[in-house]
Amino acid sequence: MNEELQILKGIHPGVYLNRKLKEKKLQKGRFAIQVNEYPQTLGDITKGKRSMNTPLALKIEKELNLAEGFLMMLQIFYDIEQEKHKLLENAKPDLSKLRRGLFWDTNMEKIDWHRQRRAVIQRVFERGNSVEKAEITRFYGDIEIEQFINKPGQLHA
């Protein structure tokens, strides 16, 4: 179970459940009734629209011969991934150390600092001063910076 859990870590338990039901050629609606659950609830879980709950997880695990607690562990790891994603979305560099002119063509408050990291890093290392470069390096880390820069001052093509 530990090996499988390591592989599946971070996916919604409903995705796993959906795959198991397909493998066993079980219809979601019939299976839901079999475990004494509303078909809509099970459908929402398998689509990732709803979280797994402990009582339902235990019923499903018993019915599908899964290790007890497996689906809830998947749910916990999924919740952790979602929370980490939220934290990353809200994180941004110290904007007081970056000149607004560096990002003249966009509102700095609306930059998605993680999705647009390549463009941010390239712009700062092309046009930024040493304070700005230091702040971007602090924010993203040396490894992330090195992915987009060959040598100091040179960028990947």
C-alpha positions as CSV (number, residue, x, y, z in Angstrom):
1,M,0.0,0.0,0.0
2,N,2.8,2.4,0.8
3,E,4.3,2.2,-2.7
4,E,0.9,2.7,-4.3
5,L,0.2,5.6,-2.0
6,Q,3.5,7.3,-2.9
7,I,2.6,7.0,-6.6
8,L,-1.0,8.3,-6.1
9,K,-0.2,11.0,-3.5
10,G,-1.9,14.2,-4.4
11,I,-4.7,12.9,-6.7
12,H,-8.3,13.1,-5.6
13,P,-9.5,9.8,-4.1
14,G,-12.5,10.0,-6.5
15,V,-10.2,9.6,-9.5
16,Y,-8.8,6.5,-8.0
17,L,-12.2,5.2,-7.1
18,N,-13.5,5.9,-10.6
19,R,-10.6,3.9,-12.1
20,K,-11.2,1.0,-9.7
21,L,-14.9,0.9,-10.6
22,K,-14.0,0.8,-14.3
23,E,-11.5,-2.0,-13.7
24,K,-14.1,-4.0,-12.0
25,K,-16.7,-3.1,-14.6
26,L,-19.0,-1.7,-11.9
27,Q,-21.6,1.0,-12.6
28,K,-21.3,4.0,-10.3
29,G,-25.0,4.2,-9.6
30,R,-25.4,0.6,-8.7
31,F,-22.3,0.6,-6.7
32,A,-23.5,3.7,-4.8
33,I,-26.7,1.9,-3.9
34,Q,-24.7,-1.2,-2.9
35,V,-22.8,0.8,-0.3
36,N,-26.0,2.6,0.8
37,E,-25.0,6.0,-0.7
38,Y,-26.7,8.4,-3.1
39,P,-25.6,8.0,-6.7
40,Q,-25.2,11.8,-7.0
41,T,-22.8,11.8,-4.1
42,L,-20.6,9.1,-5.5
43,G,-20.8,10.7,-8.9
44,D,-19.6,14.0,-7.4
45,I,-16.7,12.3,-5.6
46,T,-15.6,10.4,-8.7
47,K,-15.6,13.7,-10.6
48,G,-13.5,15.4,-7.9
49,K,-16.3,17.9,-7.1
50,R,-16.7,16.5,-3.5
51,S,-14.4,15.3,-0.8
52,M,-14.3,11.7,0.4
53,N,-15.7,11.3,3.9
54,T,-14.6,8.6,6.4
55,P,-17.8,6.6,6.7
56,L,-18.2,6.3,3.0
57,A,-14.5,5.5,2.5
58,L,-14.8,2.6,5.0
59,K,-17.8,1.2,3.1
60,I,-16.1,1.5,-0.3
61,E,-12.8,0.1,1.0
62,K,-14.6,-2.9,2.4
63,E,-16.7,-3.5,-0.7
64,L,-13.6,-3.2,-3.0
65,N,-11.2,-5.0,-0.7
66,L,-9.0,-2.0,-0.3
67,A,-6.8,-1.4,2.7
68,E,-8.7,0.3,5.5
69,G,-8.0,4.1,5.5
70,F,-6.5,4.1,2.0
71,L,-9.1,6.5,0.4
72,M,-8.9,8.8,3.4
73,M,-5.1,9.0,3.1
74,L,-5.5,9.9,-0.5
75,Q,-8.0,12.6,0.5
76,I,-5.6,14.0,3.1
77,F,-2.7,14.1,0.7
78,Y,-5.0,15.7,-1.9
79,D,-6.1,18.3,0.6
80,I,-2.4,19.0,1.5
81,E,-1.6,19.5,-2.2
82,Q,-4.5,21.9,-2.6
83,E,-3.4,23.9,0.4
84,K,0.2,24.1,-0.8
85,H,-1.1,25.3,-4.2
86,K,-3.2,28.0,-2.4
87,L,-0.1,29.1,-0.5
88,L,2.0,29.3,-3.7
89,E,-0.8,31.3,-5.4
90,N,-0.8,33.9,-2.7
91,A,3.0,34.1,-2.4
92,K,4.8,36.9,-4.1
93,P,8.2,38.6,-3.9
94,D,8.7,41.8,-1.9
95,L,7.3,44.2,-4.4
96,S,8.9,47.2,-2.6
97,K,12.2,45.9,-4.0
98,L,11.0,45.8,-7.6
99,R,10.7,48.9,-9.7
100,R,7.2,49.3,-11.3
101,G,9.0,50.3,-14.5
102,L,10.5,46.8,-14.7
103,F,6.9,45.6,-15.4
104,W,5.7,48.6,-17.2
105,D,3.3,46.6,-19.4
106,T,1.4,44.9,-16.6
107,N,-0.1,45.5,-13.2
108,M,2.3,43.9,-10.7
109,E,-0.5,43.1,-8.4
110,K,-2.0,40.8,-11.0
111,I,1.1,38.9,-12.0
112,D,0.8,35.1,-11.3
113,W,4.3,34.8,-9.8
114,H,4.4,31.1,-10.2
115,R,2.8,30.4,-13.5
116,Q,4.7,33.3,-15.1
117,R,8.0,32.6,-13.3
118,R,10.0,32.1,-16.5
119,A,9.0,35.5,-17.9
120,V,9.5,37.2,-14.5
121,I,13.0,35.7,-14.1
122,Q,14.0,36.5,-17.6
123,R,12.8,40.1,-17.4
124,V,14.4,40.8,-14.1
125,F,17.7,39.2,-15.2
126,E,17.6,41.1,-18.5
127,R,16.6,44.6,-17.1
128,G,16.8,44.5,-13.4
129,N,19.4,45.9,-11.0
130,S,21.3,43.9,-8.4
131,V,18.6,44.4,-5.6
132,E,15.8,43.2,-7.9
133,K,17.9,40.2,-9.0
134,A,18.6,39.4,-5.4
135,E,14.9,39.6,-4.5
136,I,13.9,37.3,-7.4
137,T,16.6,34.9,-6.5
138,R,15.5,34.9,-2.8
139,F,11.9,34.3,-3.9
140,Y,12.4,31.6,-6.5
141,G,15.6,30.0,-5.2
142,D,18.9,29.4,-7.0
143,I,17.7,26.1,-8.6
144,E,14.7,27.7,-10.2
145,I,16.8,30.7,-11.4
146,E,19.4,28.4,-12.9
147,Q,16.7,26.6,-15.0
148,F,16.3,29.8,-17.0
149,I,19.8,31.3,-16.9
150,N,22.9,29.8,-18.5
151,K,25.5,32.1,-16.9
152,P,25.0,35.3,-15.0
153,G,23.5,37.8,-17.4
154,Q,22.7,35.2,-20.2
155,L,19.4,33.5,-20.7
156,H,18.3,30.3,-22.4
157,A,17.1,30.7,-25.9
